[in-house]
Amino acid sequence: MLAQVVAVTLAISGFLCAQSEPARLNHVAPLSIAREGYVFAGGKYSPLDGRQAMSGQLYAEFQIPSKMVHPYPIVMIHGGGQTGTNFTGTPNGRDGWAQFFLRQGYAVYVIDQPGRGRAAYPSEIYGPLSPAPNPETVRQRFTSIERYKLWPQAHLHTQWPGDGKPGDSIFDQFVASQVPGLPDFTRQQMLNRDAIVSLLDKIGPAILLTHSQSGAFGWPVADARPDLVKAIIAVEPSGPPFFDIQNVDAPEWFRYSTMMTRAWGVTAVPLVYSPPAANASDLEIVQQDKADGPDLSKCWMQKEPARQLEKLQKTPILIVTSEASYHAAYDHCTVKYLEQAGVHTTWIKLSEIGIHGNGHMMMLEKNNLEIAAVLSRWLAKSVPTKVGNKS
């Protein structure tokens, strides 16, 4: 019996060594957690066939470090097709951004959006789910983008761990984490805005870390609760303003869709503009005649004089763009739009600070903790470490 236990232990140990060598190399020290748990926030009861059902709630898993250095927790909000697992590890077993910031002395809340992961999907209320994520699309957009070259920067991609295709254990782990969700883009934003506001009402002031689809949630949450949002880190946020980009063959590369996806500029839900915009159609917009540079898309902007987003103007905002992602061609449009509306941001293009080869899922890639350190340094400069200081 003892020999069998030893054999199993050695087999497991060998498997972990083979699968998690980067994790051991990446390891710093054991996490010291004072408290952990979960909370649901938002949600309401609706009458349904003679009964009541709840919808609109998010799930947030939290960890509080034993040594809390920073007064404001970081709320990590995943993007489309994802869950909070984007931040709690990587597909090849290394530490994620949640562990990194816990070691930095931040409390961390990791969200599953309404209708994703551990936040239930009541189909009678939400309607049919979106299609299950397609592994080929995952390869084209996230893991093997250098092989497809669907946008000018894609060939620069080097940081995805593993082969990036079916049969590779890392790729298979990532695809296994993908989930369908609510297909209505505007309703996603309404539900998440309200649920995140409810979460902040429960836990108090916090830093929002958004990624991709959830980038459209940070702006309306800060617009609704500017006193509770101490900073926004928007990692390749939903964009560009107003219309989605479609990738087409070179030399055109970029073509705007005809349907307006973000009618309020950076969101599909209302924002408070000054002078007031009663309807999204009150925002007069115009497209650039010429792009800001080669391999960049032309931007849609407001006609001058531009309405201002005054409630966002006091919030420290960081926008992060990787070198090889499809966002590399248009994140500048989001930055320009916010600046035109009086919202001053720090924009870090990773390639310009010596961090190369990343795609859109940078929090999972080989150098994910190097990027987390960049975010941490910005927070140290931008957000006070003592409660009571002005932010």
C-alpha positions in Angstrom: 0.0 0.0 0.0 2.8 2.4 0.9 4.6 1.6 -2.4 1.4 2.5 -4.3 1.1 5.8 -2.4 4.7 6.6 -3.2 4.2 5.7 -6.8 1.1 7.9 -7.1 2.9 10.7 -5.3 5.9 10.5 -7.6 3.6 10.3 -10.7 1.7 13.4 -9.6 4.9 15.2 -8.8 6.3 14.4 -12.2 3.1 15.6 -13.9 3.2 18.9 -12.0 6.9 19.4 -12.8 6.2 18.8 -16.4 3.1 21.0 -16.5 4.1 23.8 -14.1 7.8 24.5 -14.4 7.0 28.1 -15.3 4.8 28.3 -12.1 7.7 27.2 -9.9 10.0 29.7 -11.6 7.4 32.4 -11.2 6.8 31.6 -7.5 7.7 34.3 -5.1 6.4 33.3 -1.6 3.3 31.6 -0.2 0.3 33.8 -0.1 -0.7 35.1 3.3 -4.5 35.5 3.4 -6.4 37.0 6.3 -9.8 36.3 4.9 -11.5 35.1 1.8 -15.0 34.4 0.6 -17.5 35.6 -1.9 -20.4 38.0 -2.3 -23.2 38.4 -4.8 -24.1 41.9 -5.7 -27.0 43.4 -7.7 -29.9 41.4 -8.9 -33.6 41.8 -8.5 -36.6 39.6 -8.4 -39.0 39.5 -11.3 -42.3 37.8 -11.7 -42.1 34.8 -13.9 -44.9 32.3 -14.6 -46.5 32.7 -11.2 -43.2 32.6 -9.4 -40.3 34.9 -8.9 -36.8 34.6 -10.3 -33.6 36.6 -9.6 -31.4 38.1 -12.4 -28.8 40.7 -12.8 -26.5 39.6 -9.9 -22.7 39.3 -10.3 -20.5 36.9 -8.3 -17.3 38.3 -6.7 -14.7 36.2 -5.0 -12.5 38.1 -2.6 -9.3 37.6 -0.8 -7.9 40.0 1.9 -4.1 39.8 2.4 -2.8 39.4 6.0 -0.7 42.6 5.5 -3.0 45.2 3.8 -0.8 47.9 2.5 -3.4 49.7 0.3 -6.7 50.9 1.5 -8.7 50.4 -1.8 -9.3 46.9 -3.1 -8.9 46.1 -6.8 -12.1 44.8 -8.5 -11.1 42.7 -11.5 -13.7 42.4 -14.3 -13.2 39.9 -17.1 -14.1 40.4 -20.8 -16.3 38.6 -23.3 -16.4 34.9 -23.3 -14.4 34.8 -20.1 -14.9 34.5 -16.3 -12.9 35.5 -13.3 -10.4 32.7 -14.0 -8.6 35.2 -16.3 -7.2 36.7 -13.2 -6.8 33.8 -10.7 -4.1 31.9 -12.7 -2.9 31.1 -16.2 -3.7 28.0 -18.4 -0.1 26.7 -17.7 -0.4 27.0 -14.0 1.4 30.2 -13.1 0.3 33.0 -10.8 -2.3 35.4 -12.2 -2.9 39.1 -11.6 -5.0 38.4 -8.5 -2.1 36.7 -6.7 0.3 39.4 -7.9 -1.7 42.2 -6.4 -2.4 40.2 -3.2 1.3 40.0 -2.7 1.5 43.8 -3.2 -0.9 44.3 -0.3 -4.2 44.9 -2.2 -7.5 43.2 -1.3 -8.8 41.7 -4.6 -12.3 41.0 -5.8 -12.6 38.9 -8.9 -15.9 39.1 -10.7 -18.0 36.7 -12.7 -20.3 38.9 -14.7 -24.1 38.5 -14.5 -25.0 35.4 -16.5 -21.4 34.0 -16.5 -19.6 31.5 -14.4 -21.0 31.4 -10.9 -23.6 34.1 -11.6 -26.6 32.3 -12.8 -28.1 32.5 -16.3 -31.9 32.6 -16.1 -32.7 31.9 -19.7 -36.4 32.7 -19.1 -35.3 36.3 -18.4 -32.0 36.7 -20.4 -33.1 34.8 -23.5 -31.0 32.4 -25.5 -27.2 32.2 -24.8 -24.7 33.4 -27.3 -23.0 30.5 -29.2 -20.2 28.6 -27.5 -16.8 30.1 -28.2 -15.2 28.7 -31.4 -11.6 27.3 -30.9 -10.7 28.6 -34.3 -11.7 32.1 -33.3 -9.7 31.7 -30.1 -6.6 31.0 -32.3 -7.2 33.9 -34.6 -7.8 36.5 -31.9 -5.8 35.3 -28.9 -3.4 32.4 -29.1 -2.0 32.1 -32.6 -2.6 35.5 -34.1 0.9 35.6 -35.6 0.0 32.7 -37.9 -3.2 34.4 -39.3 -1.9 38.0 -39.7 -5.4 39.4 -39.7 -4.2 42.9 -38.7 -0.8 44.6 -39.3 0.6 44.1 -35.8 -0.4 40.4 -35.5 3.0 39.1 -36.7 4.7 40.6 -33.6 3.0 38.1 -31.3 5.4 35.9 -29.3 4.1 35.7 -25.7 1.4 33.1 -25.7 2.7 30.0 -23.8 2.6 26.8 -25.8 1.5 26.0 -29.3 -1.8 27.9 -29.3 -3.7 25.2 -31.1 -6.0 22.2 -30.2 -4.1 19.3 -28.7 -1.7 21.6 -26.8 -2.5 21.3 -23.1 -2.3 25.0 -22.5 -4.5 25.9 -25.4 -7.0 23.2 -24.3 -7.1 24.6 -20.8 -7.8 28.0 -22.1 -10.6 26.9 -24.4 -12.1 24.9 -21.5 -12.4 28.2 -19.6 -14.4 29.9 -22.3 -18.1 30.4 -21.7 -21.2 31.6 -23.6 -23.1 34.5 -22.2 -25.7 37.2 -22.8 -25.5 38.2 -26.5 -27.1 41.7 -26.2 -24.2 44.2 -25.9 -26.3 47.0 -24.5 -28.0 44.8 -21.9 -24.6 43.4 -20.8 -23.5 47.0 -20.0 -26.7 47.9 -18.2 -26.6 44.7 -16.0 -22.9 45.0 -15.2 -23.1 48.8 -14.5 -25.9 48.2 -12.0 -24.3 45.2 -10.4 -20.8 46.7 -10.0 -22.4 49.9 -8.5 -24.2 47.6 -6.1 -20.9 45.8 -5.3 -19.2 49.2 -4.6 -22.1 50.2 -2.4 -21.4 47.1 -0.3 -17.6 47.2 -0.1 -16.8 50.9 -0.4 -14.3 52.7 -2.6 -12.3 50.6 -5.0 -10.1 50.5 -8.1 -11.7 49.0 -11.2 -9.5 46.8 -13.5 -11.4 46.1 -16.7 -10.4 44.1 -19.8 -11.9 44.2 -23.3 -15.7 44.0 -23.2 -15.8 45.1 -19.6 -13.9 48.3 -20.5 -17.4 49.6 -21.4 -18.5 49.0 -17.8 -15.9 51.1 -16.0 -16.9 54.4 -17.5 -20.6 54.3 -16.6 -19.8 53.0 -13.1 -17.4 55.9 -12.4 -20.0 58.2 -14.0 -22.6 57.0 -11.5 -20.3 56.7 -8.5 -17.3 59.0 -9.0 -16.7 59.0 -5.2 -16.4 55.2 -5.1 -14.2 54.7 -8.1 -10.6 55.6 -7.0 -9.0 54.7 -10.3 -9.7 52.7 -13.5 -7.2 50.5 -15.2 -8.6 49.8 -18.6 -6.7 47.0 -20.3 -7.5 47.2 -24.0 -11.0 48.5 -23.3 -14.0 47.9 -25.5 -13.7 50.2 -28.5 -13.2 52.1 -30.6 -15.8 54.8 -30.0 -19.2 54.4 -31.7 -18.5 51.6 -34.3 -16.8 48.2 -34.3 -13.8 47.6 -36.5 -13.9 44.7 -39.0 -10.6 43.3 -40.1 -10.3 43.0 -43.9 -7.5 42.1 -46.3 -4.5 44.3 -46.7 -3.9 47.0 -47.7 -7.2 48.3 -46.3 -7.0 46.3 -43.1 -9.8 48.1 -41.2 -13.4 48.8 -42.1 -16.0 50.2 -39.7 -19.2 48.3 -39.3 -22.4 50.1 -40.3 -24.2 49.4 -36.9 -23.4 51.8 -34.1 -22.3 49.7 -31.2 -21.3 52.4 -28.6 -23.8 55.1 -29.3 -22.6 57.1 -26.3 -19.0 57.2 -27.5 -17.3 54.6 -25.3 -20.5 52.9 -24.1 -23.8 51.7 -25.3 -25.5 53.0 -22.1 -26.0 56.7 -21.2 -23.2 58.9 -19.8 -23.6 62.3 -18.3 -22.3 64.9 -20.7 -22.0 68.6 -20.3 -23.8 70.3 -22.0 -26.4 67.6 -21.5 -27.1 65.0 -24.1 -30.7 63.8 -23.6 -30.2 61.2 -26.3 -27.2 59.5 -27.9 -28.2 61.2 -31.2 -27.4 64.5 -29.6 -23.7 63.7 -29.9 -22.6 65.0 -33.3 -19.7 63.0 -34.6 -17.2 63.0 -37.5 -14.6 60.6 -38.8 -11.0 61.6 -39.2 -9.9 62.3 -42.8 -6.6 60.6 -42.2 -5.4 58.1 -39.7 -2.9 59.2 -37.0 -0.3 56.9 -38.4 0.4 53.8 -40.6 -1.3 50.6 -39.5 -3.9 52.6 -37.5 -7.6 53.0 -38.0 -9.2 56.4 -38.5 -11.1 57.6 -35.4 -14.7 58.8 -34.9 -14.7 61.9 -32.7 -17.2 64.5 -31.6 -17.6 67.6 -33.6 -16.2 70.6 -31.9 -17.1 72.0 -29.4 -17.1 68.6 -27.8 -19.4 67.8 -24.9 -17.5 67.0 -21.8 -17.6 64.0 -19.5 -17.1 66.0 -16.3 -17.9 63.2 -13.8 -14.9 61.1 -15.2 -12.4 64.0 -15.2 -11.2 63.5 -11.6 -10.7 59.8 -11.8 -7.1 58.6 -12.4 -7.3 56.4 -15.6 -4.7 54.1 -17.1 -5.3 52.6 -20.6 -2.9 49.7 -21.5 -2.3 48.4 -25.1 -0.1 45.5 -26.1 2.1 45.4 -29.2 0.5 42.7 -31.2 -3.2 42.8 -30.3 -6.0 43.8 -32.6 -6.5 46.7 -30.2 -3.1 48.1 -31.2 -4.8 49.5 -34.3 -7.5 51.5 -32.5 -7.0 52.0 -28.8 -5.6 55.4 -29.7 -9.2 56.3 -30.8 -10.5 55.6 -27.3 -7.7 57.7 -25.7 -8.4 60.6 -28.2 -12.1 60.5 -27.6 -11.7 60.6 -23.8 -9.2 63.4 -24.0 -11.5 65.4 -26.3 -14.2 65.0 -23.6 -11.8 66.4 -21.0 -10.9 63.0 -19.5 -7.1 62.9 -19.1 -5.6 59.5 -19.2 -2.3 57.8 -18.9 -1.8 55.6 -22.0 0.9 52.9 -21.8 1.8 51.2 -25.0 3.7 48.2 -23.8 6.1 48.2 -26.7 7.2 51.7 -25.9 8.4 50.7 -22.4 10.2 47.6 -23.7 7.5 44.9 -23.2 7.1 43.2 -26.6 5.1 40.5 -28.2 1.8 40.5 -26.3 -1.6 39.9 -27.6 -5.0 40.7 -26.2 -5.0 38.1 -23.4 -1.8 39.6 -21.8 -2.9 38.6 -18.3 -2.4 35.0 -19.3 0.8 35.3 -21.4 4.3 34.4 -20.5 5.3 37.9 -19.2 1.9 38.5 -17.4 3.6 39.5 -14.1 5.9 41.9 -15.8 2.8 43.7 -17.1 1.2 43.5 -13.6 4.2 45.3 -12.2 3.7 48.1 -14.7 0.1 48.5 -13.5 1.3 48.4 -9.9 3.8 51.2 -10.4 1.2 53.4 -12.0 -1.2 52.8 -9.1 1.6 53.6 -6.6 1.9 57.0 -8.2 -1.8 57.7 -8.9 -3.7 56.4 -5.9 -3.0 57.4 -2.3 -2.0 54.7 0.2 -3.7 56.4 3.1 -7.4 56.7 3.4 -8.5 60.3 3.7 -6.0 61.8 1.2 -7.5 63.4 -1.8 -7.5 61.2 -4.9 
